[in-house]
Amino acid sequence: MSAKPRIAHLAGPNATIQNTPPLVTSNKARAKYGLPPRTQPDGGVPRYDVLRAQKIAAPATVYVEQFSAHPLEQDAAELYGPPDGYLDEQGRFAPERRSGGDRPVYAIELSPDDGYYPLPYMARQADGGAWEDECAVPLAPVEKARQGFFPDGSRSFAEIDQMGIGEDGNGNLISSLAEVDFHRIIPPAGYSKGLSAAMRTDIGEGDIPPEQRGRDYFAYKPWHLDVGPPRPGLARVANRAQAILGSGDYDGAIWTQGSPRIEETLFWLNLVLDVTVPVCGNAAQRMHGMISNDGPKNIVDSVEYITSRIWADEQGRNRAGVVLVAEQRVHAAREVMKVDARPGGFQIAGGHGGLLAGVGHGGVPRLMYVPATRHTWCSDLRLSQLPSEVPGLSGAMVRIKDAAGALLEDAMPKVSIVKDGSYYEDDYGSPAEENVDIVALLDAKLKKYPLSGFAVEGSSPYGRPVSSSRRHALTRAAYSGVPVVGCGRGNTEGFATARAPFIGGSNLTVTKARILLIACLLKFGTLPPAKDPGAPTPAEQKATAEKIALYQAVFDTH
């Protein structure tokens, strides 16, 4: 038997798919310890205790009532073999029935090695009170708050394997297809007190030192402690993912992240990774273990997509680029965007397609379309093709890579998103005197950020700033050396073309155009500045246009 494919799970930030509902003290525990029961909105006590996946600490024998797995098992009793024995009214087991009231049962020997079992949650707070939420008290500081996110994917993947049931009634839906290693890139949870090497469930060397929220891991819950990764995190994501997938150890990867954020990261990976294996993005609208949670199916479908190899060309290279797999659909990273806060809330943007395949429907998946734009191993912006330094706004060269070829976190360009709309000018025939936001941003860029740009969402579909005053302000930015890309508001279908001195954003959303402009700045640096940005000479306009043409060629093909 050939070895199973090996997949790398890459843990990203704020990932609902790696988050769990709060662990609430069960009523069984409250009754045991003399605490008031948790009640329902009508004041009544819940009929059932919520069961949470936990490990038993010692072997145990449990007796399961025969025909209790489904209400119609008894209806087909003649098709079943005999039970293991019977329990009398006092709960005593015997292999043979001794009275008419004895119940037929199966005797199950449980072991700590079996994995996780749904059981009542018995934990209390240190002061003896019940847990009602992740925090010890409402709006508690970080030291009084538990974490609901998993520090890596190992726990959720194990629970999916053990408790996730396929349509044929079987489990092990991940491990039956592939072996998975777990890597923490910018994870959604961390070890505030550190973790010994012997306890690690991820791939890594040595002990994990104490980790800090907002520096080492990034979570949106508890809500008042919400924190997302900063711009330098793009370098960390690119460097780590490239090192892992460029090692040749893996046949593909799964990246998990929060659903509102994942579309930008996947497009970034689509542009900069120099790899030929597939990368699937997964998110979820509902937490792991929550009613109708969509995450486990998305993960299993990604495993199926990777192991099916429908993405491979004749040379075995990934022809589909980075994708997002959600609700049994395979979306191209370039075109996918979140439009709704529900399962199935990812849609195609741009007006030219981007739905590549279906997966997880049974049978063999089929790749129906292949992106025509460049990605990963054929991208002009992949890490191996980026220079070690580029020209910046200050006139000096800006170093973007270290000696080993990894991106420097402090070199990540700062690209700001600005919007424009109708009815902006102050008076008839008189343009607005001030564009405070653009002026302030441009001033900050010229002073502090040697690699920076603007992504503007203007009219639909052409992408131009609607108001003349904002157009003039952004024109000044371009002739100051700051590239500006124009995008439309909706499915522009490629009508957002170049109009000097702006880059045309094609059919990209403004958020995707921002990511592409960041990558272009790492490739080309900034534009040649005019001596007087408000009145560039013909020669200066020509120099700017020639540099913009390099950007435009990438925007037209990526």
C-alpha positions in Angstrom: 0.0 0.0 0.0 1.4 3.4 -0.9 1.9 6.1 1.7 -1.0 8.4 2.3 -0.7 12.0 1.1 0.7 14.4 3.8 -1.0 17.7 4.4 0.2 20.7 6.4 -2.5 22.5 8.5 -1.5 26.1 8.8 -3.2 27.9 11.7 -4.2 31.4 11.0 -5.7 34.2 13.2 -9.3 34.8 14.4 -10.4 31.4 13.0 -14.1 30.7 14.0 -13.4 27.2 12.4 -10.9 26.7 15.3 -13.1 28.3 18.0 -15.5 26.7 20.4 -18.6 27.9 22.3 -17.9 28.8 26.0 -17.4 25.8 28.4 -20.4 26.3 30.7 -20.6 24.4 34.0 -23.2 21.6 33.6 -26.3 21.3 35.8 -25.0 17.9 36.9 -21.9 19.7 38.4 -24.1 22.4 39.8 -26.3 19.9 41.6 -23.2 18.0 42.8 -21.6 21.1 44.3 -24.7 22.9 45.6 -24.8 25.6 43.0 -28.0 27.1 41.5 -29.0 25.4 38.2 -28.6 27.1 34.9 -32.1 28.0 33.7 -33.7 28.6 30.4 -35.2 32.0 29.3 -38.6 30.9 30.7 -37.0 30.2 34.1 -37.2 26.4 33.8 -34.3 24.0 34.1 -33.1 22.5 30.8 -34.2 19.0 30.0 -30.7 17.9 29.0 -27.2 18.8 30.0 -25.0 20.0 27.2 -22.3 17.4 26.5 -18.7 18.5 25.6 -15.9 16.4 24.2 -13.6 15.3 26.9 -11.2 12.4 27.8 -11.8 9.8 30.4 -9.0 9.4 32.9 -9.3 5.7 33.6 -10.8 2.6 31.9 -14.5 2.2 32.5 -17.3 -0.1 31.6 -20.6 1.4 30.5 -23.8 -0.4 29.6 -25.7 0.9 26.6 -29.3 0.0 26.2 -30.0 -2.1 23.1 -32.0 -0.4 20.3 -31.4 3.1 21.8 -29.3 4.4 18.8 -32.4 5.0 16.6 -36.2 4.9 17.4 -36.8 2.2 14.7 -34.0 -0.2 15.6 -36.6 -2.1 17.7 -38.8 -2.3 14.6 -36.1 -4.5 12.9 -35.2 -6.4 16.0 -35.2 -9.7 14.2 -32.2 -8.5 12.1 -30.0 -8.0 15.2 -27.8 -10.4 17.1 -28.2 -10.9 20.9 -27.1 -8.2 23.4 -24.1 -8.8 25.7 -26.3 -9.2 28.7 -29.0 -7.7 30.8 -29.4 -5.2 33.7 -31.9 -5.8 36.4 -33.8 -3.1 38.2 -31.0 -2.6 40.6 -28.5 -2.1 37.7 -26.8 -5.4 38.2 -25.4 -7.0 35.0 -25.9 -10.7 34.0 -25.2 -12.5 30.7 -28.7 -14.0 30.8 -32.1 -12.6 31.4 -33.3 -13.3 34.9 -36.7 -11.6 35.0 -39.1 -9.8 32.7 -38.0 -6.4 33.8 -34.3 -6.9 32.8 -33.1 -4.6 30.0 -30.9 -5.9 27.2 -27.6 -4.0 27.0 -24.2 -3.8 25.3 -21.2 -3.7 27.6 -18.6 -1.3 26.3 -15.1 -1.1 27.6 -13.9 2.5 27.4 -10.2 3.4 27.5 -8.4 6.8 27.8 -6.7 5.9 24.5 -10.1 5.9 22.7 -10.1 9.6 22.2 -12.9 12.0 23.2 -16.4 11.4 24.5 -19.3 13.7 24.9 -19.7 14.2 28.7 -21.2 16.8 31.1 -18.8 19.6 31.8 -18.0 19.5 35.5 -15.4 22.3 36.0 -16.0 25.3 38.3 -14.2 28.5 38.8 -11.5 28.8 41.5 -13.9 30.5 43.9 -16.3 27.6 43.6 -18.8 29.4 41.3 -20.0 28.1 38.0 -18.6 29.1 34.6 -21.1 31.0 32.6 -18.8 32.3 29.8 -15.2 32.5 28.8 -14.5 35.2 31.4 -14.5 34.7 35.1 -16.6 38.0 35.3 -18.1 40.1 32.5 -15.5 42.2 30.7 -12.7 40.5 32.6 -9.0 41.4 31.9 -7.0 38.9 29.9 -5.6 37.2 33.0 -9.2 36.4 34.0 -10.3 35.1 30.7 -10.2 31.6 29.2 -9.5 30.9 25.5 -12.1 29.3 23.3 -9.9 29.0 20.3 -7.6 26.0 19.7 -3.8 26.7 19.7 -3.4 24.5 16.6 -5.6 22.3 14.5 -4.8 18.9 16.2 -7.8 18.9 18.6 -10.4 19.9 16.0 -9.1 17.5 13.4 -9.2 14.7 16.0 -12.8 15.5 17.0 -13.8 15.6 13.3 -12.2 12.2 12.8 -13.9 10.7 15.8 -17.3 12.3 15.8 -17.8 13.4 12.2 -19.9 10.9 10.4 -19.9 10.4 6.6 -23.0 9.6 4.6 -22.0 5.9 4.7 -22.0 5.9 8.5 -18.3 5.8 8.9 -15.8 8.2 10.5 -12.1 9.0 10.3 -13.0 11.2 7.4 -9.6 13.0 7.5 -7.1 10.2 8.5 -8.6 7.7 6.1 -7.4 10.0 3.3 -4.3 11.7 4.5 -1.8 12.3 7.3 -1.8 15.8 8.7 0.9 17.8 10.5 0.0 21.0 12.4 1.8 24.3 12.1 1.2 27.5 14.0 1.7 30.4 11.7 -0.3 33.2 13.2 -2.5 31.1 15.4 -5.8 32.1 17.0 -4.8 30.9 20.5 -1.6 30.6 22.5 0.1 29.3 25.6 0.3 32.3 28.0 2.5 30.3 30.4 4.5 28.5 27.7 4.5 24.8 26.9 7.2 22.1 27.1 8.5 20.4 24.0 7.1 17.1 25.2 3.6 18.5 25.3 3.6 20.1 21.9 1.0 18.9 19.3 2.3 21.1 16.5 5.5 20.7 14.5 8.3 22.7 16.1 11.5 22.4 18.1 11.9 23.0 21.8 9.7 24.5 24.4 7.2 27.2 23.5 8.0 30.3 25.6 5.1 32.3 27.2 3.0 33.8 24.5 1.1 37.1 24.4 -2.2 37.9 22.9 -1.8 40.4 20.0 1.8 39.4 19.4 2.0 35.7 19.2 -1.7 34.8 18.7 -4.8 36.6 17.6 -8.4 36.0 18.7 -11.7 37.9 18.5 -13.2 36.4 21.6 -13.8 37.4 24.4 -15.1 40.3 22.3 -13.6 43.1 24.4 -10.2 41.5 23.9 -10.4 41.3 20.1 -7.1 41.7 18.3 -6.1 41.1 14.7 -2.6 40.7 13.2 -0.8 43.8 12.1 0.5 44.5 8.6 4.0 43.0 9.3 2.1 39.7 9.7 1.9 39.4 6.0 5.7 38.8 6.0 5.4 36.1 8.7 2.6 34.3 6.8 4.6 34.3 3.5 7.9 33.3 5.1 6.5 30.5 7.2 4.2 29.1 4.6 6.9 29.2 2.0 9.4 27.4 4.3 6.8 24.7 5.2 5.5 24.0 1.7 8.8 24.6 -0.1 10.3 21.8 2.0 8.9 19.1 -0.3 7.4 17.3 2.7 3.8 18.0 1.9 1.3 17.3 -0.9 -0.8 20.3 0.0 -1.9 22.6 2.8 -5.0 23.8 4.6 -5.1 27.4 5.9 -7.7 28.3 8.5 -8.7 31.9 9.4 -11.7 34.0 10.3 -14.2 34.3 7.5 -14.2 38.1 7.2 -10.4 38.1 6.8 -9.4 34.9 4.9 -10.1 36.2 1.4 -7.2 38.7 1.6 -4.7 36.2 3.1 -5.5 33.6 0.4 -5.0 36.1 -2.4 -1.7 37.1 -0.8 -0.5 33.5 -0.7 -1.8 33.1 -4.3 0.6 35.9 -5.3 3.8 35.2 -3.2 4.1 31.5 -2.6 6.6 29.8 -4.9 5.1 26.3 -4.6 3.5 23.8 -6.9 1.2 22.1 -4.3 -2.4 23.2 -3.6 -3.4 25.4 -0.8 -7.0 25.4 0.5 -8.5 28.0 2.7 -11.1 27.1 5.2 -13.3 29.2 7.4 -16.6 28.8 9.2 -19.6 30.9 10.1 -20.3 28.8 13.2 -18.0 27.7 16.0 -16.6 24.1 16.3 -19.2 22.1 18.1 -22.0 24.6 17.7 -25.3 23.5 16.2 -25.0 23.1 12.4 -21.3 24.1 12.5 -20.0 24.2 8.9 -16.3 24.0 9.6 -15.8 20.2 9.8 -17.3 19.6 6.4 -15.2 22.4 4.8 -12.0 20.8 6.3 -12.9 17.3 5.1 -13.8 18.7 1.7 -10.4 20.3 1.5 -8.7 17.0 2.3 -10.7 15.4 -0.4 -9.8 18.1 -2.9 -6.1 17.9 -2.2 -5.9 14.1 -2.3 -8.0 13.9 -5.5 -5.3 15.7 -7.4 -7.8 17.2 -9.8 -5.8 20.4 -9.4 -2.7 18.9 -11.0 -1.5 19.6 -14.6 0.5 17.3 -16.8 3.7 18.0 -14.8 1.9 17.5 -11.4 1.8 21.3 -10.7 -1.1 23.1 -9.1 -3.1 24.7 -12.0 -5.9 26.1 -9.9 -3.9 28.4 -7.6 -4.8 29.0 -4.0 -8.5 28.3 -3.4 -11.2 28.7 -0.7 -13.3 25.6 0.0 -16.7 26.3 1.5 -20.1 24.7 1.3 -18.9 22.1 -1.2 -17.7 24.8 -3.6 -14.1 25.5 -4.6 -13.5 29.2 -5.1 -10.5 30.8 -6.8 -8.7 33.0 -4.2 -8.6 36.0 -6.5 -12.4 36.2 -7.0 -13.9 35.0 -3.7 -15.3 37.4 -1.2 -17.5 37.2 1.9 -20.9 38.8 1.4 -23.1 37.3 4.1 -22.7 36.2 7.7 -24.0 32.6 7.2 -22.9 29.3 5.8 -22.6 29.8 2.0 -21.9 33.5 2.5 -18.9 33.4 0.1 -19.6 34.6 -3.4 -17.7 35.4 -6.6 -16.7 39.0 -7.2 -15.6 40.6 -10.4 -18.2 39.4 -12.8 -16.0 36.9 -14.7 -16.4 33.7 -12.7 -14.2 32.1 -10.1 -16.1 29.0 -9.1 -13.7 26.2 -10.1 -15.2 22.9 -8.8 -17.6 21.1 -6.6 -16.3 18.8 -3.9 -17.8 16.6 -1.1 -20.9 15.6 -3.0 -19.9 11.9 -3.4 -18.0 10.4 -6.3 -14.8 11.9 -7.7 -14.5 15.7 -7.6 -14.2 17.5 -11.0 -12.3 20.7 -11.8 -14.5 22.5 -14.2 -12.6 25.8 -14.7 -8.9 26.8 -14.4 -7.9 30.4 -13.6 -6.3 32.3 -16.5 -4.4 34.7 -14.1 -0.9 33.9 -12.8 -0.5 32.4 -9.3 2.0 30.7 -7.0 4.7 29.0 -9.0 4.0 31.1 -12.1 3.4 34.4 -10.4 5.7 37.3 -11.1 5.4 38.3 -7.5 6.4 35.0 -5.9 9.0 35.3 -3.2 11.9 33.9 -5.3 11.2 36.6 -7.9 11.2 39.6 -5.6 14.4 41.7 -5.4 16.3 42.2 -2.2 15.7 45.9 -2.3 13.5 48.5 -4.1 13.4 52.3 -4.4 11.3 54.0 -1.7 9.7 57.4 -1.3 12.7 58.9 0.5 14.8 58.3 -2.6 16.8 55.6 -0.8 16.7 51.9 -1.5 14.5 49.9 0.9 15.7 46.5 1.9 12.7 44.0 1.8 14.5 40.7 2.3 17.1 39.4 4.7 20.2 37.4 3.7 18.3 34.2 3.6 15.7 35.6 1.2 12.9 36.0 3.7 10.7 39.0 3.7 11.4 41.6 6.4 8.4 42.4 8.5 9.2 46.1 8.9 9.4 46.5 5.1 5.7 45.6 4.5 4.2 48.4 2.4 1.4 50.5 3.8 -1.5 50.8 1.3 -4.5 52.7 2.5 -8.1 52.2 1.2 -10.1 55.3 0.4 -13.6 55.7 -1.0 -15.3 58.2 -3.1 -18.9 59.0 -3.9 -21.3 61.4 -5.6 -22.4 64.7 -4.1 -19.0 65.3 -2.5 -18.1 68.9 -3.6 -18.9 71.8 -1.4 -20.7 74.0 -3.9 -21.8 74.3 -7.5 -18.7 74.7 -9.8 -16.4 74.9 -6.8 -14.5 71.7 -5.8 -14.1 70.9 -2.2 -11.2 72.8 -0.6 -10.1 69.9 1.6 -9.7 66.2 1.4 -8.5 65.8 4.9 -8.2 62.0 4.9 -6.2 61.8 1.7 -4.0 64.8 2.6 -3.2 63.4 6.0 -2.5 59.9 4.8 -0.3 61.2 2.0 1.7 63.4 4.5 2.1 60.4 6.8 3.3 58.2 3.9 5.9 60.7 2.7 7.2 61.1 6.3 7.1 57.5 7.7 6.4 54.8 5.1 8.9 54.6 2.3 6.8 51.9 0.6 3.2 52.9 0.4 0.2 53.4 -1.9 -3.5 54.0 -2.2 -6.3 51.7 -3.3 -9.4 53.8 -4.1 -12.9 52.6 -4.6 -14.5 55.0 -7.0 -17.3 54.8 -9.6 -18.6 51.5 -10.9 -17.5 50.1 -13.2 -14.6 52.4 -14.2 -12.9 52.8 -10.8 -12.2 56.5 -11.2 -12.7 58.9 -8.3 -16.1 60.5 -8.9 -15.4 63.9 -7.3 -12.8 66.1 -9.0 -11.4 67.3 -5.7 -10.5 63.7 -4.6 -9.2 62.9 -8.1 -6.9 65.9 -7.9 -5.7 64.9 -4.4 -5.0 61.3 -5.5 -3.3 62.6 -8.7 -1.0 64.6 -6.4 -0.2 61.5 -4.5 0.7 59.6 -7.6 3.1 62.4 -8.7 4.6 62.4 -5.2 5.7 58.8 -5.9 2.7 57.0 -4.2 1.0 54.6 -6.6 -2.8 54.7 -6.8 -5.0 51.9 -8.0 -8.6 52.5 -8.9 -11.4 50.0 -8.4 -15.1 49.9 -8.9 -17.8 49.2 -6.3 -19.3 46.1 -7.7 -18.7 43.5 -10.4 -16.7 45.7 -12.7 -15.9 42.9 -15.2 -12.6 44.5 -16.0 -13.8 48.0 -16.8 -11.6 49.6 -14.2 -8.8 50.3 -16.7 -5.7 52.5 -16.4 -6.3 56.2 -16.5 -3.1 58.3 -16.0 -1.8 58.6 -13.5 -3.8 55.7 -11.9 -3.4 52.0 -12.1 -6.5 50.2 -13.4 -7.8 47.6 -10.9 -9.4 45.4 -13.5 -12.3 43.5 -11.9 -10.7 43.3 -8.5 -12.4 44.5 -5.3 -10.6 47.3 -3.5 -9.5 44.9 -0.7 -7.9 42.5 -3.3 -6.4 45.4 -5.2 -4.8 46.6 -2.0 -3.1 43.2 -1.5 -1.9 43.1 -5.1 -0.5 46.7 -4.8 1.4 45.7 -1.6 3.0 42.8 -3.5 3.8 45.1 -6.5 5.5 47.6 -4.2 7.8 44.8 -3.1 8.5 44.0 -6.7 8.9 47.5 -8.2 9.2 50.0 -5.3 7.5 53.4 -5.5 7.0 55.8 -8.5 9.5 58.5 -9.5 8.4 61.7 -7.7 7.9 65.0 -9.5 9.7 68.0 -8.2 6.3 69.8 -7.9 3.6 67.0 -7.6 0.9 69.6 -8.3 2.5 70.5 -11.6 4.6 67.7 -13.0 6.5 68.4 -16.2 5.9 66.3 -19.4 9.1 64.5 -18.7 8.0 63.7 -15.2 4.6 62.5 -16.4 6.3 60.2 -18.9 8.6 58.7 -16.2 5.6 58.1 -14.0 3.7 56.5 -16.8 6.6 54.2 -17.7 6.8 53.0 -14.1 3.0 52.6 -13.8 3.1 50.4 -16.9 5.1 47.8 -14.9 2.4 47.8 -12.2 -0.4 47.6 -14.8 1.1 44.6 -16.5 0.9 42.7 -13.2 -2.6 43.9 -12.5 -3.7 42.7 -16.0 -2.3 39.2 -15.5 -2.6 38.4 -11.7 
